Amino acid sequence: MTFVDMLADAQRSHQSLLCVGLDPEPARFPAHLKGDATRIYDFCAAIVDATADLVLAFKPQIAYFAAHRAEAQLEQLVAHMRKVAPQVPVILDAKRGDIGSTAEQYAIEAFERYGADAVTLSPFMGFDSVEPYLRRHGKGAFLLCRTSNPGGDDLQNQRFATIAGQPLLYEHVASLAHSQWNINGQLGLVVGATYPAEIARVRELAPALPMLIPGVGAQGGDAVATVRAGLRVAADGKITGPIAVNASRSILYAGTGADFAAAARVEALRTRDALAQAAAG
């Protein structure tokens, strides 16, 4: 099954647009785990167990593991996900972007070492930095397109004077991903939830591509505006423009006690239902 198929199946079976980001910070763990980087797996596995039936994807951010020499714990975590939630795709948030030969090694890391179904990438170095990932049958890749950080304007909101229509950089990325770059049919785009109007513009340029939309929850993105801007549903109810709305800190750190996983489930359920209500409205 391809990544796009897995994403669609998880959305239907769990009635969810929610992706839970796994960005473990030991300093923010509950008291019995606090500050202990050797317990990253335990913390994240508890979150996975508590939310697996509520999500359409999990998104571990590799830097939060690598910074604590916890790559082996990430491997263990993905293996745990495969056991308890085999139907839920795993998006490795790595934001890689390098020349072809190095990109091939990063693809091995993402898809063979960690066993991810998809990976986030930077398109800055062009197609030959993306293509090695697309040679992997059925594997997905999300290109950074319009990010929610303030510095995103430095490049993403600048115009190409030499391209017909003088598109903004993020518009050009969306157009390329929708057309000649999508050689395996598994490309998607990362678009921040803090810019609903630009989510809508990306959807206009890439009508059917999956969107990974971070920024809902602790980062302040508007869930209703996000869904209405990015999701597209046909008259028969089939989703034709899919989205995966990511929430991380608001769910991971919803509780501070021994019941942190139960608190995470409550917040994940609340977020899932808010997204579903927005989709229905």
Residue pairs with C-beta under 8 A, 6 or more apart in sequence:
1 9
1 138
2 137
2 138
2 140
2 185
2 186
3 89
3 117
3 118
3 138
3 139
3 140
3 186
4 140
4 185
4 186
4 210
4 242
6 87
6 88
6 89
6 117
7 56
7 57
7 89
7 140
7 210
7 242
7 244
8 239
8 242
9 87
10 16
10 55
10 56
10 57
10 87
10 88
10 89
11 17
11 56
11 239
11 242
13 87
14 53
14 54
14 55
14 56
14 88
14 272
15 272
15 276
16 54
16 55
16 56
16 272
16 275
16 276
17 56
17 227
17 231
17 243
17 244
17 245
17 272
17 275
17 276
17 279
18 54
18 55
18 56
18 244
18 245
18 247
18 268
18 271
18 272
18 275
19 55
19 56
19 57
19 58
19 59
19 91
19 212
19 244
19 245
19 246
19 247
20 47
20 51
20 55
20 57
20 58
20 59
20 246
20 247
20 248
20 251
20 268
21 58
21 59
21 60
21 61
21 93
21 214
21 246
21 247
21 248
21 252
22 44
22 47
22 48
22 58
22 59
22 60
22 61
22 64
22 77
22 248
22 252
23 61
23 64
23 248
23 249
23 252
24 40
24 43
24 44
24 64
24 65
24 252
25 64
26 33
26 34
26 35
26 36
26 37
26 39
26 40
26 43
26 68
27 34
27 35
28 34
28 252
28 253
29 35
29 36
29 39
29 43
29 260
30 255
30 256
30 257
30 258
30 260
31 256
31 257
31 258
32 258
33 39
33 42
33 43
37 68
37 69
37 70
40 64
40 65
40 68
40 70
40 73
41 70
41 73
41 76
41 77
41 80
43 260
44 60
44 73
44 77
45 77
45 80
46 260
46 261
46 264
47 251
47 252
47 261
47 264
48 58
48 77
48 80
48 81
48 84
48 85
49 84
49 261
50 261
50 262
50 264
50 265
50 268
51 251
51 264
51 265
51 268
52 81
52 84
52 85
52 88
53 85
54 265
54 268
54 269
54 272
55 88
55 268
55 272
56 88
56 89
56 244
57 88
57 89
57 90
57 91
57 244
58 81
58 85
58 88
58 89
58 90
58 91
59 90
59 91
59 92
59 93
59 212
59 246
59 248
60 74
60 77
60 78
60 90
60 92
60 93
61 93
61 248
62 74
62 92
62 93
62 94
62 114
65 71
65 73
65 74
74 114
75 113
75 114
75 115
78 90
78 114
78 115
78 116
79 115
81 88
81 90
82 115
89 117
89 118
89 140
90 114
90 115
90 116
90 117
90 118
91 116
91 117
91 118
91 119
91 120
91 140
91 142
91 212
91 244
92 110
92 114
92 116
92 118
92 119
92 120
93 119
93 120
94 106
94 109
94 110
94 119
94 120
94 121
95 120
95 121
95 122
95 144
96 103
96 106
96 110
96 119
96 120
96 121
96 122
97 103
97 121
97 122
97 123
97 124
97 125
97 129
98 106
98 125
98 129
99 125
99 128
99 129
100 128
100 129
100 131
100 132
103 128
103 129
103 130
103 131
103 132
103 133
104 132
106 119
106 132
106 133
107 119
107 132
107 133
107 135
107 136
110 116
110 119
110 133
111 119
111 133
111 136
111 139
116 139
117 139
117 140
118 139
118 140
118 141
118 142
118 186
118 188
119 133
119 139
119 140
119 141
119 142
120 141
120 142
120 143
120 144
120 190
120 212
121 129
121 130
121 133
121 141
121 142
121 143
121 144
122 129
122 143
122 144
123 129
123 130
123 143
123 144
123 145
123 173
123 176
123 177
127 176
127 180
127 181
130 141
130 143
130 181
131 183
133 139
133 141
134 141
134 181
134 183
134 184
134 186
134 187
135 184
136 184
137 184
138 184
138 186
139 184
139 186
140 186
140 187
140 188
140 210
141 186
141 187
141 188
142 187
142 188
142 189
142 190
142 210
142 212
143 173
143 177
143 181
143 187
143 188
143 189
143 190
144 173
144 190
145 156
145 170
145 173
145 174
145 177
145 189
145 190
145 191
145 202
146 152
146 156
146 170
146 190
146 191
146 192
146 195
146 198
146 199
146 202
147 156
147 190
147 191
147 192
148 192
148 193
148 194
148 195
148 214
148 215
148 219
148 221
149 192
152 192
155 169
156 168
156 169
156 170
157 168
157 169
157 170
158 168
158 169
159 166
159 167
159 168
159 169
160 166
160 167
160 168
160 169
160 172
163 172
167 175
170 198
170 202
171 201
171 202
171 205
173 189
174 189
174 201
174 202
174 205
174 206
174 209
175 205
175 206
177 187
177 188
177 189
177 206
177 209
178 205
178 206
178 207
178 208
178 209
181 187
182 209
187 209
188 209
188 210
188 211
188 212
189 202
189 206
189 209
189 210
189 211
189 212
190 211
190 212
190 213
190 214
191 198
191 199
191 202
191 211
191 212
191 213
191 230
192 213
192 214
192 215
192 221
193 199
193 213
193 214
193 215
193 216
193 219
193 221
193 222
193 223
193 226
193 245
194 215
194 219
194 220
194 221
196 222
196 225
196 226
196 228
196 229
197 229
199 211
199 213
199 226
199 229
199 230
200 229
200 230
202 211
202 230
203 211
203 229
203 230
203 232
203 241
207 232
207 240
207 241
208 232
208 240
208 241
209 241
210 242
210 243
210 244
211 230
211 241
211 242
211 243
211 244
212 243
212 244
212 246
213 221
213 226
213 230
213 243
213 244
213 245
213 246
214 221
214 246
214 248
215 221
215 226
215 246
216 222
216 223
216 226
216 245
216 246
216 247
216 250
216 271
217 247
217 248
217 249
217 250
217 251
217 271
218 247
218 248
218 249
218 250
219 249
223 245
223 271
223 274
223 275
223 278
224 274
224 277
224 278
224 281
226 243
226 245
226 278
227 243
227 245
227 275
227 278
227 279
228 278
228 281
230 241
230 243
231 239
231 241
231 242
231 243
231 279
232 239
232 240
232 241
233 239
233 240
233 241
233 279
234 240
245 275
247 267
247 268
247 271
250 267
250 271
251 264
251 267
251 268
251 271
252 264
253 260
254 260
254 263
254 264
254 266
254 267
255 261
255 262
255 263
255 264
257 263
